[in-house]
Amino acid sequence: RKLTMQEAHAGDLDAKNFQALLKGLSSILFFQSPTRPTEDDITYDFLHSEVFRSSSLDTPQQRQVMDGVELLLRHAADNDMSSEQLQDFLAGTRLTKDNIKCFTKFWAKEKERIHVATLRFRGMSRQFAGLKWRVASSYQGTTAQAEGEAPYLHPTAMVRMDVADSGGIEELTFQMDRPMLDKMLGALQTIQGRIDVAPG
């Protein structure tokens, strides 16, 4: 069952960790590039381990806290809420008065930056239109022997992705080996997880 925004709560997080959760989720949702990750990017797993380090909640409950707060942040951003509107909205959730005070204080400081970032994402009108691929194997003989390894076949996926916008369809071509494919699948699983808990 999907979590509703009215069920969102902060669990046993103190003010410092709740603020860290808000800041971390905002970075992931609004300021980090999903297509150009950097070494400084925050991940959900890292944020979870840091924020809930001293929590007595079990892992599913901790994840529920993160999912609920993420829903609230997305809703506030999607509706470009003022601090007053956000405060009234949060009063209908399971957040405590201290949680709400912390949330609205954070929102008053970051609202404009988040609004600009949200507008940038809304301007992305291109959509996925199709995917074609084939797998080819190249013989790594001379290179492998030069590195002191036995010759081997190196399978690589040749991929063509079609992306559509108002001007037509653009073809993006690239190749992936196993590590690259694993990285992409991991990112898609993360996206699926976020969609599964999103309202609507």
Salt bridges, closest charged atoms under 4 A:
GLU7 OE2 - ARG1 NH2 2.97
ASP45 OD1 - ARG63 NH2 3.10
GLU50 OE2 - ARG53 NH2 2.56
ASP67 OD1 - ARG194 NH1 3.16
GLU70 OE2 - ARG74 NE 3.08
GLU70 OE1 - ARG194 NH1 2.67
ASP80 OD1 - LYS111 NZ 2.98
ASP80 OD1 - HIS115 ND1 3.34
GLU110 OE1 - ARG113 NH1 2.63
GLU112 OE2 - LYS111 NZ 3.71
ASP162 OD1 - ARG160 NE 3.39
GLU170 OE1 - ARG126 NH1 2.80
GLU171 OE2 - ARG160 NH1 3.40
